[in-house]
Amino acid sequence: MPTIERVGMSTDVVASFATTLETLEVGVTRVAPADVAVAIDAVVRAPAVGVPIAIEGATLPTSVTVEPTVDHLRAARTGVTPAALGVADYGSILLAADTAGTELASLFVDLHVAVLPAAAVVADMRSAFAWLGPQIRERGTSAIVATGPSATADMGGLVRGAHGPAAVHVVLVEGGADEQ
């Protein structure tokens, strides 16, 4: 993904994003790129599968299986993926559809851990669509907009994890360049 241009973005947008995530009962860890693997290891529920992240200086821990088999995916309790964008006012993350398996690793697990550069947080959905529109038109790509843990009340009381992960944690990488 190309770099996101932001005019006048401030740390207030990132702080607002973190606050909104907490309101949605989404865990948030803010780290430097060198601490990403430790932050992920602290929240992973084994076994874990993942997709490589493209943030300079950041790596996945060895506890995360990259290039998983079907059996790995079936057994996985945690999926670790990059997020392309964060939307502060909704606490949403955009997960790009890709051939690396981001959708599989993020949707069919109990816990989704999304790794997002702080520089990829925008204030609102209008800004997110302004970024996503050209991606769709120029590359024919698509994205999932995920807001909080999966939940449904279709059959009565609220049930978490019926259509996706029951828990979400965002590792927000400060000072990491978005190289996707």
Beta strands, then each sheet from edge to edge (+ up, - down):
strand 1: 27-31
strand 2: 48-50
strand 3: 64-66
strand 4: 78-82
strand 5: 85-87
strand 6: 92-96
strand 7: 111-117
strand 8: 121-122
strand 9: 143-147
strand 10: 151-152
strand 11: 159-160
strand 12: 167-173
sheet 1: 1+ 12+ 7+ 4+ 2+ 3+
sheet 2: 8+ 5+ 6- 9+
sheet 3: 10+ 11-
end
